[in-house]
Amino acid sequence: MLHRLESIHDRYEELNRLLMDPEVLNDPKRLRQYSKEQSDLEGKHQAYMEYKQVLEELEGARSMQADKMDDEMREMVKAEIDELTTAKESLEERIKVLLLPKDPNDDKNVIVEIRGAAGGEEAALFASNLYRMYSRYAERLGWKTEILETNTTGLGGFKEVVFSIQGRGAYSRLKYESGAHRVQRVPTTESGGRIHTSTATVAVLPEAEEVDIEVHDKDLRIDTFCSSGPGGQSVNTTKSAVRITHLPTGVVVSCQDEKSQIKNKDKAMRVLRARLLDQKQQEEAAKMADARKSQVGSGDRSERIRTYNYPQSRVTDHRIGLTLHKLELILDGDLDEVIDSLVLEEQSSLLKEASE
């Protein structure tokens, strides 16, 4: 562990020198690259400096034990050694987590796709509840949300809603949300007061940059058409809606929320890149499935991950057996307790794998 920390420290100091080099300062690409790398190493470097300081102080305190001293002084030294030993052990645990392999997508923005599944109109209404939950969570963290595509129902639900969440570390927090979400409640459309079960699916995709996924114009078929649904005369009578088909994979993306064809095309391309990156990563993950089958954030779209039970005000995450009786708070975006538990579970699994 110390050897790895020393290597990180050496690289951090080297980056400090590079970031003061006039050649680097005049090269925006290298400056951005080195700044990001140093930022990624900051937490590990800081922990190493703290650990090194504690080790030095502990060595000094232990050497004092060899000196002649009165009982009161001896007790003070012993108390200091105990305190420093506890600090050392705590730092070691923290460093083990910091040294775990990092998901390269963790710092990325995300594109979230929510679709009503089993349950008809009630599933669409639940999809709108989930959209509000993630929007409120993003708001709490100071992240920005932007709707990319919607397909609404008459009662205000979503057959489908696609939106982006932009903020540092968005994927690291939201990647655990992919899967089937189940709701148990009395629908507003049900006059008999019976509890129904409906589902909506959530897919959280890291937003791909052009360097992540190369898309060639020759591989695209772009169709334009008049938008449907609400939006005013200018939306519905001009060919502002865009449908993009990626010919090699058959992935189709459409966008019609904007009045501008150019804006709709830009949004559709963002969704297309995210889906292509996700497809590529799903294929890679399938190859490694046996090695990582315990991973919490597997992203399996068919896996039922969570139940929201209205009569009992209960939310249960089935992957880790977590049950919380705070349904209203969670649906209002208070997701940290759930997500923190999922992060901790994955870290524990990775630490276990590392020690085997």
C-alpha positions in Angstrom: 0.0 0.0 0.0 2.8 2.4 0.9 4.5 1.7 -2.4 1.4 2.6 -4.3 0.9 5.8 -2.2 4.5 6.8 -2.9 4.0 6.4 -6.6 0.9 8.5 -6.4 2.8 11.2 -4.5 5.6 11.2 -7.1 3.1 11.6 -9.9 1.3 14.3 -8.1 4.5 16.3 -7.6 5.4 15.7 -11.2 2.0 17.1 -12.3 2.7 20.2 -10.1 5.8 20.8 -12.1 4.1 20.2 -15.4 1.3 22.6 -14.6 3.8 25.3 -14.1 5.6 24.5 -17.4 5.1 27.4 -20.0 4.7 24.8 -22.8 1.8 23.1 -20.9 0.2 26.4 -20.0 0.1 27.3 -23.7 -1.4 24.0 -24.6 -5.1 23.9 -23.5 -5.5 20.2 -24.2 -2.5 19.1 -22.1 -3.4 21.7 -19.4 -6.9 20.2 -19.1 -5.6 16.7 -19.1 -3.0 17.2 -16.4 -5.4 19.4 -14.3 -8.0 16.6 -14.3 -5.4 13.9 -13.5 -4.1 16.0 -10.6 -7.7 16.6 -9.4 -8.3 12.8 -9.5 -5.2 12.2 -7.4 -5.9 14.9 -4.8 -7.8 12.8 -2.3 -5.2 10.0 -2.4 -2.3 12.4 -2.1 -3.9 14.2 0.8 -4.6 10.9 2.6 -0.9 9.8 2.0 0.4 13.1 3.5 -1.8 12.6 6.6 -0.8 9.0 6.9 2.9 9.9 6.6 2.5 12.5 9.3 0.8 10.1 11.6 3.5 7.5 11.1 6.2 10.0 11.9 4.4 11.2 15.1 3.8 7.6 16.1 7.5 6.7 15.7 8.4 9.8 17.8 6.0 8.9 20.6 7.2 5.3 20.7 10.8 6.5 20.9 9.9 8.6 23.9 8.8 5.5 25.8 12.5 4.5 26.0 13.3 7.7 27.9 13.1 8.0 31.6 10.0 9.9 32.7 7.6 10.1 35.6 4.3 8.1 35.7 2.2 11.1 34.6 4.3 11.7 31.6 4.3 8.0 30.8 0.5 8.0 30.8 0.4 11.0 28.5 2.7 9.3 26.0 0.7 6.1 26.2 -2.5 8.0 25.5 -0.9 9.8 22.5 0.3 6.4 21.1 -3.2 5.0 21.5 -4.7 8.0 19.8 -2.2 7.9 16.9 -2.7 4.1 16.5 -6.4 4.6 16.1 -5.8 7.4 13.6 -3.4 5.2 11.7 -5.9 2.3 11.5 -8.7 4.7 10.4 -6.5 6.2 7.7 -5.5 2.7 6.4 -9.2 1.8 6.0 -9.9 5.1 4.2 -6.8 4.6 1.9 -7.9 1.1 1.0 -11.2 2.5 -0.3 -9.4 5.3 -2.1 -7.1 2.8 -3.9 -10.0 0.7 -5.2 -10.3 0.7 -9.0 -12.3 3.7 -10.1 -15.1 3.5 -12.7 -13.8 5.7 -15.6 -17.3 7.0 -16.0 -17.8 8.2 -12.4 -17.2 11.9 -13.1 -19.4 12.0 -16.2 -22.8 13.6 -16.6 -25.7 11.2 -17.2 -28.6 10.6 -19.5 -31.5 9.0 -17.7 -34.3 7.2 -19.6 -37.5 6.3 -17.6 -40.3 4.3 -19.2 -43.6 3.2 -17.9 -43.7 -0.6 -18.1 -46.3 -3.0 -16.7 -49.4 -1.2 -15.5 -50.6 1.0 -18.3 -51.6 4.6 -17.2 -50.6 3.9 -13.6 -47.1 2.9 -14.7 -46.8 6.1 -16.8 -47.8 8.1 -13.7 -45.2 6.3 -11.6 -42.6 7.1 -14.3 -43.4 10.8 -13.8 -43.0 10.3 -10.0 -39.5 8.9 -10.6 -38.6 11.7 -13.0 -39.6 14.2 -10.2 -37.6 12.2 -7.6 -34.3 12.4 -9.7 -34.9 16.0 -10.6 -35.3 16.9 -7.0 -32.2 14.9 -6.0 -30.2 16.8 -8.7 -31.6 20.1 -7.4 -30.4 19.2 -3.9 -26.9 18.7 -5.2 -26.8 21.7 -7.4 -26.9 19.7 -10.6 -28.6 20.9 -13.8 -31.3 18.8 -15.5 -32.5 19.1 -19.1 -35.3 17.2 -20.8 -34.2 15.7 -24.1 -37.4 13.8 -25.1 -40.8 13.1 -23.7 -43.8 11.0 -24.6 -46.7 11.9 -22.3 -50.1 10.5 -21.5 -53.5 12.2 -21.1 -53.3 12.1 -17.3 -49.8 13.7 -17.2 -47.8 10.6 -16.9 -44.8 9.6 -19.0 -44.7 6.7 -21.4 -41.1 7.7 -21.8 -39.0 10.6 -20.6 -35.3 11.1 -21.5 -33.3 13.8 -19.7 -29.8 14.7 -18.8 -28.3 15.5 -15.4 -25.2 17.6 -15.5 -22.9 17.7 -12.5 -19.5 16.4 -11.3 -19.9 12.8 -10.1 -23.4 12.4 -11.4 -22.8 8.9 -12.7 -20.9 7.8 -9.6 -24.1 8.5 -7.6 -26.9 7.5 -10.0 -25.4 4.5 -11.8 -27.1 2.2 -9.2 -30.6 3.3 -10.3 -30.7 1.3 -13.5 -33.3 -1.4 -13.4 -37.0 -2.1 -12.8 -38.7 0.0 -10.1 -42.0 -1.3 -8.7 -44.8 0.7 -7.1 -47.6 -0.7 -4.9 -50.5 1.8 -4.3 -54.1 2.5 -5.0 -54.2 4.2 -8.4 -56.0 7.5 -9.0 -57.8 5.7 -11.8 -59.1 2.9 -9.5 -62.5 3.6 -7.9 -62.5 0.3 -5.8 -59.6 1.3 -3.6 -57.6 -1.9 -4.4 -53.8 -1.8 -4.3 -52.2 -2.3 -7.7 -48.6 -3.2 -8.6 -47.0 -1.3 -11.5 -43.5 -1.0 -12.8 -41.3 1.5 -14.6 -37.8 0.9 -15.9 -34.8 3.3 -15.4 -31.6 3.3 -17.5 -28.8 5.6 -16.4 -26.2 6.1 -19.1 -22.9 8.0 -18.8 -23.1 10.9 -21.3 -20.5 10.2 -24.0 -18.2 12.8 -25.4 -17.1 12.7 -29.0 -13.8 11.2 -27.9 -15.6 8.3 -26.2 -17.6 7.2 -29.2 -16.8 8.1 -32.8 -19.9 8.4 -35.0 -19.4 8.8 -38.7 -21.9 10.7 -40.8 -22.0 7.8 -43.3 -23.4 5.6 -40.6 -26.4 7.8 -39.9 -29.8 8.1 -41.5 -31.4 11.4 -40.4 -35.2 11.9 -41.0 -37.2 15.0 -40.2 -40.9 15.1 -39.5 -43.6 17.3 -38.0 -43.8 17.1 -34.2 -46.9 15.6 -32.6 -48.7 16.4 -29.4 -48.8 19.7 -27.5 -46.3 22.5 -28.4 -48.1 25.1 -30.4 -48.6 25.8 -34.1 -44.9 26.3 -35.0 -43.9 23.0 -33.5 -46.6 21.0 -35.1 -46.5 22.4 -38.6 -42.8 22.6 -39.3 -40.4 19.6 -39.8 -38.5 20.3 -36.6 -38.6 16.8 -35.2 -35.6 14.6 -35.9 -35.1 10.8 -36.0 -31.6 9.5 -36.2 -30.9 5.8 -37.1 -27.4 4.4 -36.5 -27.2 2.0 -39.4 -24.4 -0.4 -38.0 -26.3 -1.1 -34.8 -29.9 -0.2 -35.6 -30.2 2.2 -32.6 -32.9 4.7 -33.3 -33.2 8.1 -31.4 -35.9 10.7 -32.0 -36.3 14.2 -30.5 -39.1 16.7 -31.0 -39.3 18.8 -27.9 -37.5 21.9 -29.4 -38.9 24.2 -32.1 -35.5 24.2 -33.8 -34.5 21.2 -35.9 -30.8 21.9 -35.1 -31.5 21.8 -31.4 -33.5 18.6 -31.7 -30.6 17.0 -33.8 -28.0 18.0 -31.1 -30.1 16.5 -28.4 -30.7 13.3 -30.4 -27.0 13.0 -31.0 -26.3 13.2 -27.3 -28.7 10.4 -26.6 -27.4 8.4 -29.5 -23.8 8.6 -28.3 -24.8 7.7 -24.7 -26.7 4.6 -26.0 -23.8 3.5 -28.2 -21.4 3.9 -25.3 -23.7 2.0 -23.0 -24.1 -0.8 -25.6 -20.3 -1.1 -25.9 -19.9 -1.2 -22.1 -22.7 -3.7 -21.6 -21.0 -6.0 -24.1 -17.7 -5.6 -22.2 -19.4 -6.1 -18.9 -21.0 -9.3 -20.2 -17.5 -10.7 -20.9 -16.5 -10.0 -17.3 -19.8 -11.1 -15.8 -18.4 -14.0 -13.9 -15.6 -11.9 -12.4 -17.9 -9.1 -11.3 -21.3 -10.9 -10.7 -21.4 -9.5 -7.1 -21.3 -5.9 -8.3 -24.2 -3.9 -7.0 -24.3 -1.5 -10.0 -24.6 -4.2 -12.6 -27.0 -2.1 -14.6 -29.2 -5.1 -15.6 -32.3 -3.4 -17.0 -34.5 -6.3 -16.3 -33.5 -6.7 -12.6 -36.2 -5.6 -10.1 -34.2 -3.3 -7.9 -36.6 -1.4 -5.7 -40.2 -1.4 -4.4 -42.1 1.7 -3.3 -45.1 0.7 -1.1 -47.5 3.6 -0.5 -49.8 2.0 2.2 -46.8 1.3 4.4 -44.8 4.4 3.4 -42.0 1.9 2.7 -39.1 1.8 0.2 -37.2 -1.5 -0.1 -34.0 -1.9 -2.2 -33.9 -5.7 -3.0 -30.2 -5.8 -3.9 -29.0 -5.1 -0.4 -32.1 -5.8 1.7 -32.5 -2.2 2.8 -35.9 -1.0 4.0 -36.7 2.6 4.9 -40.1 3.9 6.1 -39.7 7.3 4.5 -41.4 7.1 1.1 -42.4 10.7 0.8 -38.9 12.0 1.6 -37.3 9.6 -0.9 -39.8 10.5 -3.7 -39.0 14.2 -2.9 -35.3 13.5 -3.8 -33.9 12.5 -0.4 -32.0 9.6 -1.9 -28.6 9.9 -0.2 -29.3 7.2 2.5 -30.2 4.7 -0.2 -27.3 5.6 -2.5 -24.8 5.7 0.3 -25.8 2.2 1.3 -25.4 0.9 -2.2 -21.9 2.6 -2.5 -20.8 1.1 0.8 -22.0 -2.4 -0.4 -20.1 -2.2 -3.6 -17.0 -0.9 -1.8 -17.2 -3.8 0.6 -17.5 -6.3 -2.2 -14.5 -4.8 -4.0 -12.4 -4.8 -0.8 -13.3 -8.4 -0.2 -12.2 -9.3 -3.8 -9.0 -7.4 -3.3 -8.1 -9.3 -0.2 -8.8 -12.7 -1.7 
